[in-house]
């Protein structure tokens, strides 16, 4: 299982894209994972975090969460299949 956490910004007036989240951690069970992170160190505004995950590749499924959120639980991982 590969999990990726990325920052997203949308406002046109923002001139600097946020850096990468820091201290990304995962805690897994048989069919779920809790992913936690801290905001980037560059003091930019993060509007949304994108959490990508998949078996062998990190972009099979995506979860989008508010920029103030610091963790997410991914469930039903035992059912995840990659079509190839």
N, C-alpha and C positions, 0 to 999 in steps of 0.2 A: 504494500500500500504506500503510495506517495501522496503527501499532503503539502500544499503550497499556500502561503498566506501573502496577499498583495494588497497594497493601498491603492485607492482610486480617488481622483478629484474630478469634479465636473464643472465648476464655475469658470466662465470665460475670463473673468477678471483675475483669477489666480495665475500667476506667472511661473510658479515653481511646483513641479510635481513632488509629492511626498517621497521620502526615502522608503526603504524596506522596513517592515515591522521588526522589532528586536525581541530577544528572549522568547522565541517561539518554542513552545513545549507541547508534547502530546502525551496523553494518558489513554491507553487502549484497553478494551475488553474484547470478548469474543466476537461481538458484532457492532461495536461503537467505538468512537474516539472523541475525547475532549481535547480541543485545540485551544491553547491560550497564547497570548502575545502581549507585548508592550508597544506603544506607538513609536514611530521613527524618532531618532535622536535630533532631527533637523528642525523641530518646532514648526513644521508646516501643518496646515489644517487637513485632516483626513476626513472625508465625507463618508466613505464606504470602504469596508474591507471585503476582498474577494477571497474565499477559501476554495481552492480547487483540490479535488482528490480523485484518485482512480487506481486501479490495479495495473501497475507498470508505467502509467503515464498520469500526470497530475491534472489533466483537464477533461476527464470524462464527465464529471459532475461539478457544479459550482454552487456555493452558498454565498449570498451577499448579506452583510450585516452593517448596521449603523456604525459610523466612525467612533462613537463613544463606547462601543462594546469591546470587551477584551477577551472573550472566549465564545466558543460555540461547540455544541455537541453534534457530531455526525453519527446518525443511526443507520441501521439496516445494512451494515457493511458486508455481512455475509451473503447478501443477495446481489452485490455489485458484480457485474460481468462486463468485460470489455469486448466489444464487437470488433473484429479485425479482418 
